[in-house]
Amino acid sequence: MAIDYALTAQEIIKYIGGDNNVITVTHCATRLRFILKDNKAVDKEKLNRVKGVITVIEAGGQMQVVIGNHVADAYKHVTNLINIDESAPVAAPKVGIVSRLMDIISSIFAPFLYPLAACGILQGIISFLAAIGWMDAASGTYRILNFVSWTGFTFLPVMVAFTAAKKFNVNPFTAVITACALISPDYMNMLTANKIVTVNSADPAVQQLMHEALNNPQVAHILNTIAGIPLSSPSLDFFGIPVQYLSYTASVIPIILMVWAMSYVQRFFEKVLPMVVRNLFTPMFCIAIMVPLTLLVFGPVGNLIGGAIGGVYNTLYNLSPAIAGFMVGAFWQPLVTLGVHWGITPVTVGNYATLGYDTFTGLQASAVFAMAGTMFGVYLKTRNREMKGISLSAGITALFGITEPAIYGVALRLKKPFLCSCAAGGIGGAIAGSFNAVSWSYCLPGIAVLPVFFKEGHMAQFLGFLLSITVAFILGAVFTWLVGFTDEPENVEQPDSAKASEAPIAQAQMNQG
C-alpha cells in the first residue's frame, strides 16, 4: 500500500518535539536532516515506528530521519507544517570539524546529484551505442546528445554556487553570476589562447610558423581568424597582480571557498550600506570583489587543495589497486552508516575533471552489489514471511543503487548479514582494482548505469568490472546463507520503517546519506 507522506510528515513533526523544536530542516538524497533546539525532546522509539521512516540517526549535531527514495515528498510536507522564525537567534549545536564538513558537502551536492548522474548515464549510453556501431559518432544526433551530456559538468560551478549560496545564506543569483564569470566565453578564450601558445611554443616548427605569421598579415589571418590559433597570449593581471590561468570548468572546491567568503562580504555591505542603495550595491560589490579574489586567491588555493586530496587517494590507489579495492568495497557501507561517505564526492568529481575517469566508483560498485546479494541471501534463508518481502524489495532497490533500505531495514537489524556484505564487497572491490575498473562518467553505481563503465578500447577493464560486481553479489548471498543469522519470529512486530523499501526502483542512485 502506498505511503501517505502527508501523514508521515505530521507524525515526524510530532515525535521530534513539535514545530517549536525545529531550528532548520534540509534533506539530502535519502534523509531529512533536522537541527533541533533540544534533541532530548525526540521520541526515537515512536519516530522509528512511523510509516515511511526507515530509521533515525543522531549524528553531527543533526537528527537525521532516513526516508529513502521519497525523501523529497516527505520534505515538502514537513516544510508545509513548520514555521521557522529565521530572524530568531538560536545557537545551533556545536559539532566537530569533520561533521561540519560532511554537512556542508552533503548540503551542496545532494540537490543536483541525480541530474549530474543523468548526464553521466547519457554519456555512457551514447558512447556504448557508438562503440557497437548503432550510432555514428560523426552524426548530428550523436554530436547533439554528446554536448548535452557534457553540459552538467561544464556548468558544474554554477550548480555548486547555487546550492552553496543556500548553505551559506548568500544571494543565490549573485553567487551564480560570480560563478558564470569564471566560465564566461571571454575568460575561456583567454585560457584557451594561453594553453595553445604555451603548448605550441615548445614546438620549433610551430615557433617558426608563428614567427613568419607575425611578419605576414595573410598567414596571420589564416592562423588567427580562420584556424583559430592565437599568435600571442598577453599576461593577465588585476591591478598589477598576476593572475594564474586556471580552468574553472567542473571546478568544485574553488567555488565553495568563493561562496563561503562571499557570505562575509555580503553581510558586511548589508550592514554598512544605507537601505536605499543596499539591494543594488551589495550584489555589485560582491561580484566586483569576489571574481578577482577568486582568480587571485581562492582559485589557486582551491585547486591546490583539490589536487592534494585527489593526489592522496590516487597515490594510494596506484600503490596497490587490489588493496585499495578491498578497502573501498569492504568499508563503504560502514562509512554510509556514519554519514561520512560524502567526503569522497569532491574527489570523484575532481577525477572526472582532471583524469577523464574515476577509479573510486569502479571499486565502490562492488559494495552496492554485495549488499544486493546479501538481501537475496536473507530472502532465501529467512522463514519469516514479512522479512522475505522486506529483503526481496530491499535487494531489488539495492541493485539500482538504493542501499539504505537494505542497510537499516534488514542488514543492521540482523547484524551478521551486514558483515557478510562488507566481506563480499571487499573481495569484489579487490577484483575490480586488479582489473583497474573505472567509471568514465559520473554516476551513482547500480545495474542501470553499466554503460558508464564501458569505453571502446578498454574491454578488459569493463569485463573485470562485470566480474567484480557479479562475484560481490554471489558472495553476498552465499556468505549470508552459510553464516546465517538469528531469524525473527513471525509474531514479532516489524517496524513500519522497513516499508520504506517499497520505494520505486526506476531511478538509479547511490547510497546517499
N, C-alpha and C positions, 0 to 999 in steps of 0.2 A: 504494500500500500504506500502511496506517495506520502512524503512527509510535508506537513503544513509548517513552513518555516516562519510564518507569522506567529503561530502558537509557540514554536520553538524559541523565537526571539523574546516573547513575553516571559517565558519561564527562565530563560537565561538571565534577563534583567532582574527578575525576582530573586534568583538564587545567588547573584553576585553582590547582593546588598542593596539593590534598588538603583533607580536613576541617580539619586544624590550621591552615590558612592563612586560614580564614574568620573574620572578626570578626562581621559581620552580613550577612543577606541579606533583601531585600524584593523586591516586584515592583510594577510599575505596570501599565498596560494591555497592554503588549506586551513588556516587558523584565524579566529578572531583574537585580536591582541588588545586586552584591556589594561590600562594603567588606572589603578583604583586608589582611593583615599585610604582604605583600610582593607587589606587582603584577608584579615581575620573575619571579616563580615561575610565572606563567601561560604556557602554551604556546598562543599565539594561533592559530598555524597549524593545529594539531590541533583546537583548540576550534572553529574556523570550519568544520571538516570533520565535526563531529558531526551526525548526522542529527537534524533538528528545529531546529537553530540557524541563524538567518538571517545574523547577523553578530555581531561582538564590537566594542564601543566602549569605550574608556577615556576617561572624562570626569568632571570634578568630583570627583576622588578615588575614583571608583567604577569597577568593571569591570562593564560592562553587557552582558549576553548577550541579544540580541534573539531572541525566540521567536515572537512573533505572537499569534494568537488563542488558542493553547493554553498561554499563559504560566502560567495558574493550575494546569494539570495538571503542568507541569514543576516549578513551585514546591512543590507538595505532595510530590512525590517527592524533591526536593532537601532539603527540611526534614526528611524522614524519614531522610536519610542523614548529616546533620551533627549534631554535638553541640557547641553553643556554650556555653562557660562564661561566663555573663553577669556573674559576680562577679569575673572576672579583669580587672584594669585594663589595657586595651590602648588606646593612643592611636590614634585614627582619623587618617587622612591629613588634613593641613591643606589646605583648599581656599579659593578666593576667595568673597567675599560673594555674588556672583551665582550661582555653582554651589550654594552652600549654600541660597539662597532657592529655586532651582529644585527642589532635592531636597526641601525642606520642602513646597512646593506640590504636587509630584507625589505625595509620600507621603500627603498629606492628601486630595487629590481623587480619585486613581485608584481607590480601593476602591469608591466609590459613583457613579462617573460613569455607568455603564450603567443602574442603577436610576433615576438622576435623568433621564437621557436618555429612558428609557422613559416617565416621566411626561410629558415634553415631547411625545413622539410621540403619546401618548394625547390630550393637549390638541389637537394639530393634527388628529387624525383626527375627533374629535367636533365640532370647530369646522367642519371641511370638510363633514361629513355634515349639520350643521345649516344651513350656507350653501346647499347644493344641495337642501335640502328632504327629505332622507332621515331626518332626526331632528328632533323637535320640541324646541326649546330650553326649553320650559316643562314637558316631560315629566319624570316621575320618573327615568327611565333616564338622560336627559341630565344632570340635576342630580346624580345619584349619581356618574356617571362623571366629571363636572366637578370635584366636590370631591375625588374620589380622585386625579385628575390633578394637583391643586394640593398634595396632601399632602407630596410630596417637597420642594417649595420652601418650604412653610410651616414644616416641621421641619428645614430645611437646617442651622440652627445645631446641632441635636442630632447630625447625622451628622458635621459638621465637628468638633465637640467630641470625638466618639468616636475618629475617626482621628487627630486632633491629639494626643489623650491618648496614643495608642500611639507617636506620633513623639517626644513629649517625655517619655515614661516617667512618665505621670501615671495614677493610678487612673481607668480609663475611665468607671466608673459615677459617680464624684464629678464628673468633667467633664460628663457627660451631665445630671446633676441640676442643676448650675450653669447649663448652657445652657437647660434646661427652665424654670428660674426666670425667665429673660429673656423667654420667650414664654408664660408662665403666664396663665391667664384673668384673674386679678386684675390683673396688670400691664397686660395688653392692654385691660382695661376702663378702667383709669385713662388709658391712652394714647388710647383712643377718645373718652372724655369730654373730654379736653383738646383733641383735634382739633375735635370738634363745637362746643365752647364757643368756641374760637379763631376758627373759621370763622363761626359764627353771630353772634358779637359784632360782626362788621363789617356785618351786615345790619340796618338800622334797624327793619324790620318785625318781625324775629325778636327784636330787642332789646326792643321794646315788648311782644311776647307773653311773653317770659321775665320781664319786669318785672311783668306782670299775674299771671303764674303764682306769683311769689313771695308775692303778696298774696291768692291764691285757691287754696285747697287742692285744689278739684276740677280746675282747669286744670293745676295742678302734677302731680296724679295721672295725668291723661291724657298729659301730655308725658313725664313721667319713667318711670312704670310701664308704661303701655300702648304709647306710641310709642318708648320707649327713648331719649328725648332728655334728656340731663342738663341741669340748671339751673345747675350750677356745677362747677368743676373745681379742687379745692384744690391748692395748690402741693405739690410733692414734695421732701422733703429728707431727708438722712441725718445725724443729729446736728447739725442746723442748716446743713449744707452743701447748697445747692440742687442738685437732680438734673434734668438736661436730659431732657425727654421724647423718646425715640428709639425707633423700631421696630426690633426685632432679628429680625423675620421675614425669612428669606432673607439674613440677615447672615453675613458671612464673616470679614473682617479683625478686627472686634472679638472674635470668638470665638477666633480663632487667638492673638491677643495675650493674651486671658484665660487660655487653657490654658497658653501659654508661661510666663506669670507664675505660674500655679498650680504649675508644676513646682518652682519655687524655694520657694514656700510649703510645699508638701508635704514637700520634702526637709528644710526647717528643722524642722518639727514632728516628723518621723520621727527626727530627730537629738536633739531636746531632750526629748521626752516619754518617760516610763517605758514599758517594754514592756507593762506590764499595762493601760495605757489608750491605747496608741498607735493600735491599729486602730480604735478608736471615735472618739477625739477628733481625730485627724488629718483625716479627712473633714469633721468638723463645723467645724473651724477654716477649712478650705479653702473650704467653702460660705459660711460666715458672713463671711469676708473678701472672697472674690473676687466675689460677686454685687454688693455695694455698690461695690467698687472698679471693677468694670466699668461700672456705672451712672454713676459719677463721673468715671472716667478713661479706661479702655480703650474704652468705647463711643464717647464723643465723639471721642477721638483716632483710633480705627479708622475711624469714619465720615468724618472729615476726610481720612484717607489714601486710603480707597476713593474718595471723591468727587474727590480731586485726580488720582488715577491715571485714573479713568474720564473726568474732565473733560479731561485732556490728549489722550487718544485721540479723544474726541468732538469736541473743538475742531479737531483736525487733520482729522478726517473732514468736518466742516462747512465747512472752508475749500475743499475740493475732493473730493467723494465719488469722482469718477473716478480722481484721482491716488491717493487712499487705497486704492481698489480694486485699482489696478495694483500698488501696493507690497505689499499683503497677498497677492494672487494670485501674484505673482512670487517672493516671498521666504518664503512659508510653509513649503515643503518644505525649503529650506536651514536654517530655524530648527529644524525637526524633527530633522534630522541632527545639529545642535549640541546638541539637548536643552533648548533654552531656550524652546520654544513653550509650556511650562506657565505661563509668566509671564502669559499673556493670560487664563487661566481666571478669576481674580478679577474681571477687567474685564467679561467676558461675563456672568458670574453677577450682578454688580452692575448691569449694564444691564437685565437682566430685572426685577430688584427695583425699580429706580428709574424706568425708562422704559417697561417693559412689553414691550420688544423688544430685539433686539441687531443692530447693523449688521455687526459683525465676522464673524459666522458666515455672513451672506449673501455676503460677499466671499471668505471662506476656502473656501467650497464649490467655487469655480472651480479652485483649486489641486488639490483632490481629483479632480475630474472630468478635469482636464488630465492628471494622472498616469495615470488610467484610459485616456484616449485615446492617450497615449504608448505604453502597453503594447500597445494594439491595433495601433499603427503598427509596433512591433517585431515583433509576430506576423506582420504582412503582409510585412515586409521581410526578416527573417532566413531563411537557408537551413538553419540548424541546427535539426534536428527537436526536440532536447531544449529549446533556447531557445524554440521555438514553444510547447511545452507549458507552460514556466515563465511566459512572458509572458502567455499567454492566461489561465492560472489567476490570476496576479498582477493582471491587468487586471480580472477579474471581482470579485476581492476588493476592489480599489480602488474600484469602482463602489459598493460597500457601505460605503466609508469606511475600509477597512483598507489603507493605502498602504505600510506598511513593507516587506512582501514585494516590492512593486514597486520601492521606492527602493533597497533593499540587494541584492535578488536580481537585478535587471535594470538599472535606470537608472544607478546609480553604477558598476556593473561595465562598462557600455558607454559611460559618460560623456556622450556627446552627447545621448542621449535625456533625461537629467536636465535639461540646459539647455533642450531643446525644451519640456519640461513646464513649466519656470519661465516661459518666454516665453508659452506658451499660457495659463497660469494668470493672468499679468499682464493679458493682453488681456481674458480673461473677467471678471476682477475689475473692470477699468475699466468694462465694460458693466454689471455688477451695481451698481457705485457710481453710474453715470449714472441708473439707474432707482431708486436708493435701496432696493435689495433688502434685506430684513431677515428675520430669524428671529423668530417670535412666541413661541416656547417654546424652552427649552434642548434642544439636540440635538447629535449628532455627525454632521456632514453626510455624506449618501450618498443613493443613489437610494430607499432605503426610507423616508426621513423627509421626502419632498417636501411632504406636507400641512402640516408645521410652518411652511413659508414662505408659506402661504396664509392670508388673512384676508378676510372679507367686507368689501367697500368699498375694498379695496386690490389690485384685479385687475392694475393696471398694474405695480405692484411685483412681483407674482408672475410675470407674463409676462416681465418684464425679467430676473427671476432665472432662469427656464427658458431664456431666450435666452442668458444668460451661461454657464451650465453646458454648454449644447449647443455653443456656439462654442468653449469651452475644450476640450471633448472632441474635437471635429472638428479643431481646430488642433493639438492634441497629436499626433493621428495623422498629419496632413498634414505638419507640421514634421519629425516623425521620419522619415517616408518621403522627404522632399526632402533633408534634411540627411544622413541616413544615419548609419552607424556602422561600426566595424570588427567584422565578424562573427567569431564564434569558430568555429574549425574543428570538424568533427564529432568528431575524435579527441581533443579537449581534454576532460579530465575535469572535469565541472562540480561545484562544491561541493555537498555534501549540504544546505547551508544553504538553497538555493533551494527545496528540497522543502517547506519550512515554509509555502510559499504555498498548500499544499493545505488550509489551514485552512478550516473551514466558513464560508460567507458568510451564513448565516441571520441572525446578529445584527449589526445595523448599528453601526458605531463609527468614530470619527475616528482619524486617525493619531496615536496616543498614544505617548509615549516614557517 
